Amino acid sequence: MNTNLQTPIDYLKGVGPNRADLLRKELGIYTYQDLINLFPNRYLDRTKYYKINSLQKNAADIQIIGEIIKFREVAQKRGKRLVATFKDETGTIELVWFRGQKWIRERLKLNTPYVVFGKVNWFNGKFNIPHPDIELKTEHDGNLRSAMQAIYPSTEKLLNKGITNRVMTKIMQNLFLETKGKFAETLSEKLLKNLQLISKSEALFNIHFPQNLDALFKAEFRLKFEELFYIQLQLILKNLIHKSKIKGFPFETVGAHFNSFYKDHLPFELTNAQKRVLKEIRHDLGSNAQMNRLLQGDVGSGKTIVALMSMLIALDNGFQACLMAPTEILSVQHYNGLLYLCKSLNISIKRLTGSSKTSERKKIHEALENGELNLLIGTHALLEDKVKFKNLGLAVIDEQHRFGVAQRSKLWKKNTSPPHILVMTATPIPRTLAMSIYGDLDLSVIDELPPGRKAIKTVHRYDSNRLKVFKFMRDEIDKGRQVYIVYPLIQESEKMDYKDLMDGYESIARDFPAPKYQISIVHGKMKPSDKDYEMQRFVKGETNIMVATTVIEVGVNVPNASVMIIESAERFGLSQLHQLRGRVGRGAEQSYCILMTSHKLSNDSKTRLETMVRTNDGFEIAEVDLRLRGPGDIMGTQQSGILNLRIADIIKDNDILEQARYHAKQLLAKDPSLGQPHNAVILETYRQMSKYKNIWNYIS
């Protein structure tokens, strides 16, 4: 291949400095390679030619062959329009231009065969085509042409500067002429044969100039597979290199702490899922490599017990462990929970957060450094430079998506050797996304709830049913239960949300008067100490109703609360609704989640509410959420650029992703260094991608 694809786009025929500048700014096209990877959004079928007398009143694009027999100018409110009468052997149609008339008039010849393409309009009892694509029939016949015409991504600025789809197609044609349509193969013979893939050159030609639908389908499959294959290859390689280079502390013994807890102090029998996950973790901890594992489990599936038992293995091997939570409230809850579970074990546990007193901190720092302190629970405060461990063996991070990678690596630096890392999340991440984003972490899933947990009953009610809902609340409170009522909090309209919350609070106070009923209120405008005070009143059962914004989304544990009412439920995302529902159903009693909405609902809102009513399975909910919102939003704003895929879509192309990951795994299992001759092309492509940073653009 003579043409270097890293050639700047300025040098391509038909581009030049001004257009090159626009293509760089608007579409991020710097080189020939970037241009060849600008894949069309959609295609128009240009195989068919219509006769004027067979046109229908619809919004389709059509193509006709004929001649212009006359021009006329028509005055209108502002300026004038140019109208051409276009004729074929069956009749006539008008072509209309509202701007650029002078240029068009000079360019187009009368009584000369043209091919016209555009959308048909019905106006004043006859058909016309405004601003049609028009080219000489002789040129049309001689073009590097495909049956399906590619429509490329564009922007307003490009169109205003005259870089239309037609110009883009012409530039793309020039690139294929210059490269003679020959592109280096990027996949091995073996993969091409096994998956019956077409060659890279054939795929690129047919994605830009498809000869028919079948050719387009084969080209798309080949290019999607390749894109996903190299992402997976990179993630799996990263994991393998991590395991071979970064040695972990081998925890060889499972000793007294673990065994006595397992035999004598387990509050309930472990589920099979918990046993399976513990086995996976024990295998990692004893393997000589640093553990880097993501533990997913729905709210209430028993992740904390698994985390504690993993930390006990660290203690049995003479190491310390820590657990880091994203909020003060959650760290208190973990601390109290672990304190309770370990009460009969001889272990020292402390808690460190931003609000810990200086004198307390000093003691903790000393006990950490001399090794007297075994377990430290806390918030971001654990990352401060002053916090030094004697020998940190395992760090557990709760709700990973709230901690960046930089914060994870800060924990590493607390030791000469990095500790084992266990990341926990109650936000179910669909497999497709987990494979693409956390592909460098090993994945464990707790997919069953502990026995004795009753599934939460979820219903959708309209505002007009509010009185019945209040009656239901009274009945539950009479049984000694407690109720959450949650209002949306959306930053842009904080004033309005605050008003909604206060209005709601007042109407509830009217319907549930003191002294019979006691109500707590918690929202973002309160001081942390006031928030904690109100939370504690609810936890202790001094109040029956907790009116709150979404601050209670993560981790508050009140087993006696059996009803969750979500106001304006249509304003919440699916994963948020699911998280909120997980605040109830923590005791042995039947729990309920009531989704309140107005009658005005969008289709997406209806889908969200129907999904919530239908299923309690967090993974199924996450899949629906992913379909509705796309991968960027699910991971939160800080990672929204997470997958800048050029052609594949991890939702729609889930099956191709599975295949790509399978083949990448197989390949690396047999040839981890990609050193075998038949993998030379894959190694070379991988090197090129790393060199030009292409692959790293995909994963933030």
C-alpha positions as CSV (number, residue, x, y, z in Angstrom):
1,M,0.0,0.0,0.0
2,N,1.7,3.2,-1.2
3,T,-0.5,5.8,0.5
4,N,0.3,6.4,4.1
5,L,-3.0,6.7,6.0
6,Q,-1.4,9.1,8.5
7,T,-1.1,11.7,5.7
8,P,-2.7,15.0,6.9
9,I,-6.1,15.5,5.3
10,D,-5.0,18.8,3.7
11,Y,-3.1,16.9,1.0
12,L,-6.2,15.0,-0.4
13,K,-7.5,16.2,-3.7
14,G,-10.6,18.3,-3.2
15,V,-9.8,19.3,0.4
16,G,-7.2,22.1,0.7
17,P,-6.3,24.2,3.8
18,N,-9.8,25.8,4.4
19,R,-11.8,22.6,4.1
20,A,-9.2,20.7,6.1
21,D,-9.5,23.2,8.9
22,L,-13.3,22.8,9.0
23,L,-13.0,19.0,8.9
24,R,-10.6,19.0,11.8
25,K,-12.7,21.3,13.9
26,E,-16.2,19.9,13.1
27,L,-15.6,16.2,12.7
28,G,-12.2,15.6,14.2
29,I,-10.7,14.5,10.9
30,Y,-7.0,15.1,10.8
31,T,-5.7,12.3,8.6
32,Y,-6.6,9.9,5.7
33,Q,-7.2,7.3,8.4
34,D,-9.7,9.5,10.2
35,L,-11.6,10.1,7.0
36,I,-11.8,6.4,6.0
37,N,-13.2,5.8,9.5
38,L,-15.9,8.4,9.1
39,F,-18.7,5.9,8.6
40,P,-22.1,6.8,7.1
41,N,-25.1,7.4,9.4
42,R,-27.6,5.9,6.8
43,Y,-28.0,5.1,3.2
44,L,-30.3,6.2,0.4
45,D,-31.3,3.7,-2.3
46,R,-30.2,5.2,-5.7
47,T,-30.9,2.0,-7.7
48,K,-34.4,3.1,-8.8
49,Y,-35.4,5.7,-11.4
50,Y,-38.9,7.0,-11.3
51,K,-41.2,8.3,-14.1
52,I,-42.8,11.7,-13.4
53,N,-46.3,10.4,-14.0
54,S,-45.9,7.6,-11.3
55,L,-44.9,9.9,-8.4
56,Q,-46.8,9.6,-5.1
57,K,-47.6,12.1,-2.3
58,N,-45.0,10.8,0.2
59,A,-41.9,12.1,1.8
60,A,-39.5,9.7,0.0
61,D,-36.4,10.7,-1.9
62,I,-36.7,9.9,-5.6
63,Q,-34.5,9.9,-8.7
64,I,-35.6,10.9,-12.2
65,I,-33.9,11.3,-15.6
66,G,-34.9,14.1,-17.9
67,E,-34.1,17.6,-19.3
68,I,-34.8,21.2,-18.2
69,I,-37.0,22.8,-20.8
70,K,-37.3,26.3,-19.3
71,F,-36.5,28.6,-16.3
72,R,-38.6,31.3,-14.7
73,E,-38.3,33.6,-11.7
74,V,-41.2,34.0,-9.3
75,A,-41.5,37.0,-7.0
76,Q,-42.4,36.2,-3.3
77,K,-42.6,38.1,0.0
78,R,-38.9,38.2,0.4
79,G,-36.8,38.2,-2.8
80,K,-37.7,35.6,-5.5
81,R,-37.4,31.9,-6.3
82,L,-36.0,30.2,-9.3
83,V,-38.3,27.6,-10.9
84,A,-37.1,25.1,-13.7
85,T,-39.6,22.9,-15.6
86,F,-38.1,19.4,-15.8
87,K,-39.5,16.9,-18.3
88,D,-39.2,13.2,-19.0
89,E,-41.2,11.2,-21.6
90,T,-44.2,10.9,-19.2
91,G,-44.7,14.4,-17.9
92,T,-43.2,17.5,-16.2
93,I,-42.3,18.5,-12.6
94,E,-40.9,21.8,-11.2
95,L,-37.5,22.1,-9.6
96,V,-37.3,25.0,-7.1
97,W,-34.4,27.0,-5.6
98,F,-34.9,29.7,-2.9
99,R,-31.2,30.7,-2.8
100,G,-28.1,30.5,-5.0
101,Q,-30.2,31.2,-8.1
102,K,-27.6,33.1,-10.1
103,W,-25.0,30.3,-9.7
104,I,-27.6,27.6,-10.6
105,R,-28.9,29.6,-13.7
106,E,-25.3,30.0,-15.0
107,R,-24.4,26.3,-14.4
108,L,-27.4,24.4,-15.7
109,K,-28.0,23.9,-19.4
110,L,-31.4,23.6,-21.2
111,N,-32.3,20.5,-23.2
112,T,-29.4,18.4,-21.7
113,P,-29.9,15.0,-20.0
114,Y,-29.6,15.3,-16.1
115,V,-30.2,13.0,-13.2
116,V,-32.2,14.7,-10.5
117,F,-32.5,13.4,-6.9
118,G,-34.5,14.9,-4.0
119,K,-37.6,14.9,-1.8
120,V,-40.9,15.4,-3.6
121,N,-43.2,18.2,-2.4
122,W,-46.9,18.7,-3.2
123,F,-47.7,22.4,-3.6
124,N,-50.6,24.2,-5.3
125,G,-52.0,21.0,-6.9
126,K,-48.6,19.9,-8.4
127,F,-45.3,18.2,-7.6
128,N,-42.0,20.0,-7.1
129,I,-38.5,19.2,-5.8
130,P,-36.9,22.0,-3.7
131,H,-33.1,22.3,-3.9
132,P,-32.5,18.9,-5.7
133,D,-29.2,17.2,-6.2
134,I,-28.6,17.5,-9.9
135,E,-25.8,16.1,-12.1
136,L,-25.2,15.5,-15.8
137,K,-26.3,12.0,-16.9
138,T,-22.8,11.5,-18.5
139,E,-21.1,12.3,-15.2
140,H,-23.6,10.2,-13.2
141,D,-22.9,7.2,-15.4
142,G,-19.1,7.6,-15.0
143,N,-18.9,8.0,-11.2
144,L,-17.4,5.6,-8.7
145,R,-21.0,4.8,-7.9
146,S,-22.9,2.6,-5.5
147,A,-26.5,1.5,-5.4
148,M,-26.9,2.8,-1.9
149,Q,-25.8,6.4,-1.4
150,A,-24.0,7.0,1.9
151,I,-25.2,9.9,4.1
152,Y,-22.3,11.2,6.3
153,P,-22.4,12.8,9.7
154,S,-22.4,16.6,9.3
155,T,-22.8,19.9,11.2
156,E,-24.5,23.2,10.5
157,K,-21.2,24.9,10.0
158,L,-20.1,22.4,7.3
159,L,-23.3,22.8,5.4
160,N,-23.1,26.6,5.6
161,K,-19.6,26.5,4.2
162,G,-20.8,24.4,1.3
163,I,-19.4,21.0,2.5
164,T,-22.6,19.1,1.6
165,N,-23.0,15.3,1.6
166,R,-22.2,15.4,-2.1
167,V,-18.9,17.1,-1.4
168,M,-18.1,14.5,1.3
169,T,-18.9,11.7,-1.1
170,K,-16.6,13.2,-3.7
171,I,-13.7,13.6,-1.1
172,M,-14.2,10.0,-0.1
173,Q,-14.1,8.9,-3.8
174,N,-10.8,10.8,-4.1
175,L,-9.4,8.9,-1.1
176,F,-10.3,5.5,-2.7
177,L,-8.9,6.6,-6.0
178,E,-5.6,7.7,-4.4
179,T,-5.3,4.5,-2.3
180,K,-6.5,2.3,-5.2
181,G,-9.0,1.0,-2.6
182,K,-6.2,-1.2,-1.0
183,F,-5.9,-1.2,2.8
184,A,-3.7,-3.3,5.0
185,E,-5.4,-6.3,6.6
186,T,-5.9,-6.0,10.3
187,L,-7.2,-9.5,11.3
188,S,-5.4,-12.8,11.1
189,E,-6.2,-15.4,8.3
190,K,-7.5,-17.7,11.0
191,L,-10.1,-15.2,12.3
192,L,-11.2,-14.3,8.8
193,K,-11.7,-17.9,8.0
194,N,-13.3,-18.9,11.2
195,L,-15.8,-16.1,11.2
196,Q,-16.2,-16.0,7.4
197,L,-15.3,-12.3,7.3
198,I,-14.6,-10.3,4.2
199,S,-11.2,-8.5,3.8
200,K,-10.5,-5.1,5.2
201,S,-10.4,-3.5,1.7
202,E,-13.7,-5.0,0.7
203,A,-15.3,-4.0,4.0
204,L,-14.2,-0.4,3.7
205,F,-15.3,-0.1,0.0
206,N,-18.7,-1.6,0.8
207,I,-19.3,0.6,3.9
208,H,-18.8,3.7,1.8
209,F,-20.0,2.5,-1.6
210,P,-22.2,-0.5,-1.0
211,Q,-23.3,-2.4,-4.1
212,N,-26.3,-3.9,-2.4
213,L,-27.8,-4.6,1.1
214,D,-26.0,-7.9,1.5
215,A,-22.6,-6.3,0.8
216,L,-23.4,-3.6,3.3
217,F,-24.4,-6.1,6.0
218,K,-21.1,-8.1,5.5
219,A,-19.1,-4.9,5.6
220,E,-20.8,-3.7,8.8
221,F,-20.3,-7.0,10.6
222,R,-16.6,-7.2,9.7
223,L,-15.9,-3.6,10.8
224,K,-18.0,-3.9,14.0
225,F,-16.3,-7.1,15.0
226,E,-12.8,-5.6,14.4
227,E,-13.6,-2.5,16.5
228,L,-14.9,-4.5,19.5
229,F,-12.2,-7.2,19.1
230,Y,-9.4,-4.7,19.6
231,I,-11.1,-3.0,22.6
232,Q,-11.5,-6.4,24.2
233,L,-8.0,-7.5,23.3
234,Q,-6.7,-4.3,25.0
235,L,-8.7,-4.8,28.1
236,I,-7.9,-8.5,28.5
237,L,-4.2,-7.8,27.8
238,K,-4.2,-5.0,30.4
239,N,-5.6,-7.6,32.9
240,L,-3.0,-10.2,32.0
241,I,-0.1,-7.8,32.1
242,H,-1.4,-6.5,35.4
243,K,-1.5,-10.1,36.8
244,S,2.0,-11.0,35.5
245,K,3.7,-7.7,36.5
246,I,1.9,-6.5,39.6
247,K,2.6,-9.1,42.3
248,G,0.1,-9.2,45.1
249,F,0.7,-10.6,48.6
250,P,-0.1,-14.3,48.4
251,F,-2.6,-15.0,51.2
252,E,-1.7,-18.6,51.8
253,T,-3.6,-19.4,54.9
254,V,-7.3,-19.3,55.7
255,G,-6.9,-19.2,59.5
256,A,-8.6,-18.6,62.9
257,H,-10.4,-15.3,62.1
258,F,-12.1,-16.6,59.0
259,N,-12.8,-20.1,60.3
260,S,-14.2,-19.1,63.7
261,F,-16.4,-16.5,62.0
262,Y,-17.6,-19.0,59.4
263,K,-18.4,-21.7,61.9
264,D,-19.7,-19.8,65.0
265,H,-20.7,-16.2,64.1
266,L,-22.3,-16.2,60.7
267,P,-25.8,-14.6,61.2
268,F,-27.3,-16.7,58.4
269,E,-26.4,-19.5,56.0
270,L,-24.5,-18.2,52.9
271,T,-26.3,-18.4,49.6
272,N,-24.8,-20.4,46.8
273,A,-24.0,-17.2,45.0
274,Q,-22.1,-15.9,48.0
275,K,-20.1,-19.1,48.3
276,R,-19.2,-19.0,44.6
277,V,-18.0,-15.4,44.8
278,L,-16.0,-16.2,48.0
279,K,-14.3,-19.0,46.1
280,E,-13.4,-16.7,43.3
281,I,-11.9,-14.1,45.7
282,R,-10.0,-16.8,47.7
283,H,-8.5,-18.0,44.4
284,D,-7.4,-14.5,43.5
285,L,-5.9,-13.8,47.0
286,G,-3.8,-17.0,46.9
287,S,-2.6,-16.6,43.3
288,N,0.5,-14.4,43.7
289,A,-1.0,-11.7,41.5
290,Q,-2.8,-8.6,42.7
291,M,-6.6,-9.1,42.9
292,N,-8.6,-6.5,40.9
293,R,-12.2,-7.7,41.2
294,L,-15.5,-6.0,40.7
295,L,-18.3,-7.5,42.9
296,Q,-21.8,-6.8,41.7
297,G,-24.8,-7.6,43.7
298,D,-28.3,-6.1,44.0
299,V,-29.3,-4.1,47.1
300,G,-29.6,-6.6,50.0
301,S,-27.8,-9.5,48.3
302,G,-25.2,-9.7,51.1
303,K,-22.0,-8.1,49.6
304,T,-20.9,-6.8,53.0
305,I,-20.6,-10.3,54.5
306,V,-18.5,-11.4,51.5
307,A,-16.3,-8.2,51.9
308,L,-15.8,-8.9,55.6
309,M,-14.9,-12.6,55.1
310,S,-12.3,-11.4,52.4
311,M,-10.9,-8.9,55.0
312,L,-10.7,-11.7,57.6
313,I,-8.4,-13.7,55.2
314,A,-6.1,-10.6,55.0
315,L,-6.0,-10.5,58.8
316,D,-5.3,-14.2,59.0
317,N,-2.2,-13.6,56.9
318,G,-0.9,-10.8,59.1
319,F,-2.2,-7.9,57.0
320,Q,-4.5,-5.0,57.6
321,A,-7.7,-4.2,55.5
322,C,-9.8,-1.1,54.9
323,L,-13.2,-0.3,53.5
324,M,-13.9,3.0,51.8
325,A,-17.4,4.3,51.3
326,P,-18.6,7.3,49.3
327,T,-20.6,9.1,52.0
328,E,-20.4,9.6,55.8
329,I,-23.8,8.0,56.3
330,L,-22.7,4.9,54.5
331,S,-19.4,4.7,56.3
332,V,-21.2,4.8,59.7
333,Q,-23.5,2.1,58.5
334,H,-20.7,-0.2,57.4
335,Y,-18.8,0.5,60.6
336,N,-21.8,-0.3,62.9
337,G,-22.6,-3.4,60.8
338,L,-19.0,-4.7,60.9
339,L,-18.7,-3.9,64.6
340,Y,-21.8,-6.0,65.3
341,L,-20.6,-8.9,63.1
342,C,-17.1,-9.0,64.7
343,K,-18.2,-8.5,68.3
344,S,-17.0,-11.9,69.3
345,L,-13.8,-11.8,67.3
346,N,-10.7,-10.3,68.8
347,I,-10.3,-7.5,66.1
348,S,-9.7,-3.8,66.4
349,I,-11.9,-1.7,64.1
350,K,-12.0,2.0,63.7
351,R,-13.8,4.6,61.6
352,L,-12.1,7.6,60.0
353,T,-14.1,10.4,58.2
354,G,-13.8,14.1,57.5
355,S,-15.6,14.8,60.8
356,S,-13.4,12.6,63.0
357,K,-11.9,14.7,65.8
358,T,-8.2,15.6,65.7
359,S,-7.4,13.7,68.9
360,E,-9.2,10.6,67.6
361,R,-7.3,10.9,64.2
362,K,-4.0,10.9,66.0
363,K,-4.7,7.7,67.8
364,I,-5.9,6.0,64.6
365,H,-2.8,7.1,62.7
366,E,-0.5,5.7,65.4
367,A,-2.4,2.4,65.7
368,L,-2.4,2.0,61.9
369,E,1.3,2.5,61.6
370,N,2.3,0.2,64.5
371,G,-0.1,-2.5,63.2
372,E,-2.4,-2.6,66.3
373,L,-5.4,-1.5,64.1
374,N,-6.7,-4.3,61.9
375,L,-9.7,-2.8,60.0
376,L,-10.2,0.8,59.1
377,I,-13.6,1.9,57.7
378,G,-14.0,5.4,56.3
379,T,-14.6,7.9,53.5
380,H,-12.2,9.8,51.2
381,A,-10.4,10.7,54.4
382,L,-8.6,7.3,54.0
383,L,-6.8,8.7,51.0
384,E,-5.1,11.6,52.9
385,D,-1.3,11.4,52.9
386,K,-1.2,11.3,56.7
387,V,-3.0,8.0,56.7
388,K,-0.2,5.3,56.6
389,F,-0.8,1.6,57.1
390,K,1.8,-0.8,58.5
391,N,0.9,-3.4,55.9
392,L,-2.4,-2.9,53.9
393,G,-3.3,-6.2,52.3
394,L,-6.8,-5.6,51.0
395,A,-8.8,-2.5,50.1
396,V,-12.5,-2.8,49.6
397,I,-14.2,0.1,47.7
398,D,-17.9,0.5,47.9
399,E,-19.9,2.1,45.0
400,Q,-16.9,2.4,42.7
401,H,-18.6,4.8,40.2
402,R,-18.2,7.5,42.8
403,F,-14.5,7.1,43.0
404,G,-12.2,7.8,40.1
405,V,-9.3,5.6,39.0
406,A,-6.9,8.2,40.4
407,Q,-8.3,7.6,43.9
408,R,-8.0,3.9,43.5
409,S,-4.3,4.3,42.7
410,K,-3.8,6.5,45.8
411,L,-4.6,3.5,47.9
412,W,-1.9,1.5,46.1
413,K,0.7,4.0,47.1
414,K,0.1,3.4,50.8
415,N,2.3,0.3,50.5
416,T,5.5,-0.9,49.0
417,S,3.4,-3.5,47.1
418,P,-0.2,-2.7,46.0
419,P,-2.9,-4.2,48.2
420,H,-5.6,-6.5,46.7
421,I,-8.6,-4.4,45.5
422,L,-12.2,-5.5,45.8
423,V,-14.7,-3.0,44.2
424,M,-18.3,-3.4,45.2
425,T,-21.4,-1.9,43.6
426,A,-25.1,-2.3,44.1
427,T,-25.7,-0.6,40.8
428,P,-26.2,-3.5,38.4
429,I,-24.1,-2.9,35.4
430,P,-25.3,-4.8,32.3
431,R,-22.9,-7.5,31.1
432,T,-22.3,-5.7,27.8
433,L,-21.2,-2.5,29.6
434,A,-19.2,-4.4,32.3
435,M,-17.3,-6.2,29.5
436,S,-16.4,-2.9,27.8
437,I,-15.7,-0.7,30.8
438,Y,-14.5,-2.9,33.6
439,G,-13.1,-5.4,31.1
440,D,-9.7,-5.1,33.0
441,L,-11.4,-6.1,36.3
442,D,-12.5,-9.7,37.0
443,L,-16.2,-9.8,37.5
444,S,-18.1,-11.5,40.3
445,V,-21.9,-11.4,40.6
446,I,-24.1,-12.3,43.6
447,D,-27.3,-13.0,41.8
448,E,-29.6,-14.4,44.5
449,L,-31.1,-12.8,47.6
450,P,-30.7,-14.4,51.1
451,P,-33.5,-16.7,52.1
452,G,-36.4,-15.2,54.0
453,R,-36.3,-12.0,52.0
454,K,-39.8,-11.3,50.5
455,A,-39.8,-9.6,47.0
456,I,-41.0,-6.0,47.2
457,K,-44.4,-5.4,45.7
458,T,-44.3,-2.5,43.3
459,V,-47.4,-0.6,42.0
460,H,-47.9,2.5,39.9
461,R,-50.6,5.0,41.0
462,Y,-51.8,8.3,39.6
463,D,-52.0,11.5,41.7
464,S,-55.8,11.1,41.6
465,N,-55.5,8.0,43.8
466,R,-53.6,9.8,46.6
467,L,-56.3,9.4,49.3
468,K,-56.2,5.6,48.9
469,V,-52.4,5.7,49.1
470,F,-52.7,7.8,52.4
471,K,-55.2,5.2,53.8
472,F,-52.7,2.4,52.9
473,M,-49.9,4.4,54.7
474,R,-52.1,4.7,57.9
475,D,-52.8,1.0,57.9
476,E,-49.1,0.2,57.6
477,I,-48.2,2.7,60.4
478,D,-50.9,1.1,62.6
479,K,-49.1,-2.2,62.1
480,G,-46.0,-0.5,63.5
481,R,-44.2,0.0,60.2
482,Q,-42.4,3.1,58.8
483,V,-42.8,4.9,55.5
484,Y,-40.4,6.8,53.2
485,I,-41.8,9.5,50.8
486,V,-39.2,10.7,48.3
487,Y,-39.3,13.8,46.1
488,P,-37.1,14.3,43.0
489,L,-34.1,16.5,43.2
490,I,-32.9,17.8,39.9
491,Q,-30.1,20.4,40.2
492,E,-31.4,22.8,37.5
493,S,-34.7,23.3,39.2
494,E,-33.6,23.2,42.8
495,K,-35.9,26.0,43.9
496,M,-38.9,24.3,42.4
497,D,-37.9,20.9,43.9
498,Y,-37.5,22.5,47.3
499,K,-41.0,24.0,46.9
500,D,-42.5,20.6,45.9
501,L,-40.8,19.0,48.9
502,M,-42.1,21.6,51.3
503,D,-45.7,21.6,49.8
504,G,-45.6,17.8,50.0
505,Y,-44.4,17.9,53.6
506,E,-47.2,20.4,54.6
507,S,-50.0,18.3,53.0
508,I,-48.6,15.1,54.7
509,A,-48.4,17.0,58.1
510,R,-52.1,17.9,57.6
511,D,-53.2,14.4,56.9
512,F,-50.9,12.8,59.5
513,P,-51.2,15.2,62.4
514,A,-49.1,15.1,65.6
515,P,-49.0,13.8,68.2
516,K,-50.3,10.5,66.7
517,Y,-47.8,10.7,63.8
518,Q,-44.2,12.0,63.8
519,I,-42.5,13.1,60.6
520,S,-38.8,13.5,59.8
521,I,-37.6,15.7,56.9
522,V,-34.3,15.5,55.1
523,H,-33.0,17.5,52.1
524,G,-29.8,18.9,50.6
525,K,-30.1,22.4,52.1
526,M,-29.8,21.1,55.7
527,K,-26.6,21.0,57.7
528,P,-25.0,17.5,57.8
529,S,-25.5,17.4,61.6
530,D,-29.2,18.2,61.2
531,K,-29.6,15.6,58.5
532,D,-27.9,12.9,60.7
533,Y,-30.1,13.9,63.6
534,E,-33.3,13.4,61.5
535,M,-32.0,10.2,60.0
536,Q,-31.2,8.8,63.5
537,R,-34.7,9.6,64.7
538,F,-36.1,7.6,61.9
539,V,-33.7,4.7,62.4
540,K,-34.6,4.6,66.1
541,G,-38.3,4.5,65.2
542,E,-39.1,7.8,66.9
543,T,-40.7,9.1,63.6
544,N,-43.1,7.1,61.4
545,I,-42.6,9.0,58.1
546,M,-39.4,10.2,56.4
547,V,-40.0,12.9,53.8
548,A,-36.8,13.3,51.8
549,T,-35.1,14.1,48.5
550,T,-32.9,11.5,47.0
551,V,-30.2,11.9,49.7
552,I,-31.4,8.6,51.1
553,E,-30.7,6.8,47.8
554,V,-27.6,4.9,49.0
555,G,-27.3,2.7,52.0
556,V,-29.6,3.7,54.8
557,N,-30.7,0.5,56.5
558,V,-34.0,0.6,58.4
559,P,-35.5,-2.9,58.5
560,N,-38.7,-1.6,60.0
561,A,-39.5,0.7,57.0
562,S,-41.8,-1.2,54.7
563,V,-43.3,1.4,52.3
564,M,-41.4,3.5,49.8
565,I,-43.5,6.2,48.0
566,I,-41.8,7.9,45.1
567,E,-43.4,11.2,44.1
568,S,-43.2,12.3,40.4
569,A,-41.7,8.9,39.7
570,E,-41.6,9.9,36.0
571,R,-38.8,12.3,36.7
572,F,-36.4,9.6,38.0
573,G,-34.1,7.3,36.0
574,L,-34.7,3.6,36.1
575,S,-31.5,2.8,38.1
576,Q,-32.4,5.5,40.6
577,L,-36.0,4.1,41.1
578,H,-34.5,0.7,41.6
579,Q,-31.9,2.0,44.2
580,L,-34.7,3.8,46.1
581,R,-36.9,0.8,46.1
582,G,-34.0,-1.1,47.7
583,R,-34.3,1.1,50.8
584,V,-37.3,-1.1,51.9
585,G,-37.6,-4.9,52.0
586,R,-34.8,-5.2,54.5
587,G,-36.8,-6.8,57.2
588,A,-38.9,-10.0,57.3
589,E,-42.2,-8.1,56.6
590,Q,-43.8,-7.7,53.2
591,S,-42.6,-4.3,51.7
592,Y,-44.2,-2.1,49.1
593,C,-43.0,0.5,46.6
594,I,-45.6,2.9,45.2
595,L,-44.7,5.0,42.2
596,M,-46.8,8.2,42.0
597,T,-47.1,10.1,38.7
598,S,-49.3,12.6,36.9
599,H,-51.4,11.3,33.9
600,K,-49.0,13.0,31.4
601,L,-46.3,10.4,30.7
602,S,-43.8,10.1,27.8
603,N,-43.2,6.7,26.2
604,D,-39.9,6.4,28.0
605,S,-41.5,7.1,31.3
606,K,-44.2,4.5,30.7
607,T,-41.4,1.9,29.8
608,R,-39.6,2.8,33.1
609,L,-42.7,2.4,35.3
610,E,-43.8,-0.8,33.6
611,T,-40.3,-2.3,34.0
612,M,-40.3,-1.4,37.7
613,V,-43.7,-3.0,38.3
614,R,-42.8,-6.1,36.3
615,T,-39.4,-7.0,37.8
616,N,-37.2,-6.7,40.9
617,D,-34.2,-8.0,39.0
618,G,-31.5,-5.3,39.0
619,F,-29.7,-6.7,35.9
620,E,-32.9,-6.8,33.8
621,I,-33.6,-3.3,34.9
622,A,-30.1,-2.2,34.0
623,E,-30.5,-3.7,30.5
624,V,-33.7,-1.7,29.9
625,D,-32.0,1.4,31.3
626,L,-29.1,0.9,28.9
627,R,-31.4,0.7,26.0
628,L,-33.3,3.8,27.0
629,R,-30.3,6.0,27.9
630,G,-27.3,4.7,26.1
631,P,-23.9,3.7,27.7
632,G,-22.7,7.3,28.4
633,D,-25.4,8.3,30.9
634,I,-25.4,5.0,32.8
635,M,-21.9,5.6,34.1
636,G,-22.6,9.1,35.3
637,T,-21.2,12.3,33.9
638,Q,-17.6,11.8,34.7
639,Q,-17.4,8.8,32.4
640,S,-19.9,9.8,29.8
641,G,-17.3,9.7,27.0
642,I,-16.8,6.1,27.9
643,L,-17.1,4.5,24.6
644,N,-16.6,6.6,21.5
645,L,-17.3,3.8,19.2
646,R,-17.0,4.5,15.5
647,I,-19.3,1.9,14.0
648,A,-20.3,-0.6,16.7
649,D,-23.1,-0.1,19.3
650,I,-22.6,-2.1,22.5
651,I,-26.4,-2.3,23.0
652,K,-27.5,-3.3,19.5
653,D,-24.3,-5.3,18.7
654,N,-24.3,-7.2,22.0
655,D,-23.9,-10.5,20.2
656,I,-20.9,-9.3,18.2
657,L,-19.4,-8.0,21.4
658,E,-19.7,-11.4,23.0
659,Q,-18.0,-13.0,19.9
660,A,-15.3,-10.4,20.0
661,R,-14.5,-11.0,23.6
662,Y,-14.6,-14.8,23.2
663,H,-12.1,-14.7,20.3
664,A,-9.8,-12.2,22.0
665,K,-9.8,-14.5,25.1
666,Q,-9.1,-17.6,23.1
667,L,-6.3,-15.9,21.2
668,L,-4.5,-14.6,24.3
669,A,-4.9,-17.9,26.1
670,K,-2.9,-19.6,23.4
671,D,-0.5,-16.7,22.6
672,P,-0.4,-14.1,25.5
673,S,2.4,-12.2,23.9
674,L,1.0,-12.3,20.3
675,G,4.4,-13.6,19.3
676,Q,3.3,-16.4,17.0
677,P,3.8,-15.8,13.3
678,H,0.1,-16.2,12.4
679,N,-0.8,-13.4,14.9
680,A,1.8,-11.0,13.5
681,V,-0.8,-8.9,11.7
682,I,-2.8,-8.6,15.0
683,L,0.3,-7.5,17.0
684,E,1.2,-5.0,14.3
685,T,-2.3,-3.5,14.2
686,Y,-2.4,-3.3,18.0
687,R,1.0,-1.5,18.0
688,Q,-0.2,0.9,15.4
689,M,-3.4,1.6,17.3
690,S,-1.5,2.3,20.5
691,K,1.0,4.4,18.6
692,Y,-1.6,6.7,17.1
693,K,-3.7,6.6,20.3
694,N,-6.7,5.3,18.3
695,I,-7.7,2.6,20.7
696,W,-7.3,4.8,23.8
697,N,-9.8,7.2,22.4
698,Y,-12.4,4.5,23.0
699,I,-12.0,4.1,26.7
700,S,-11.8,7.1,29.0
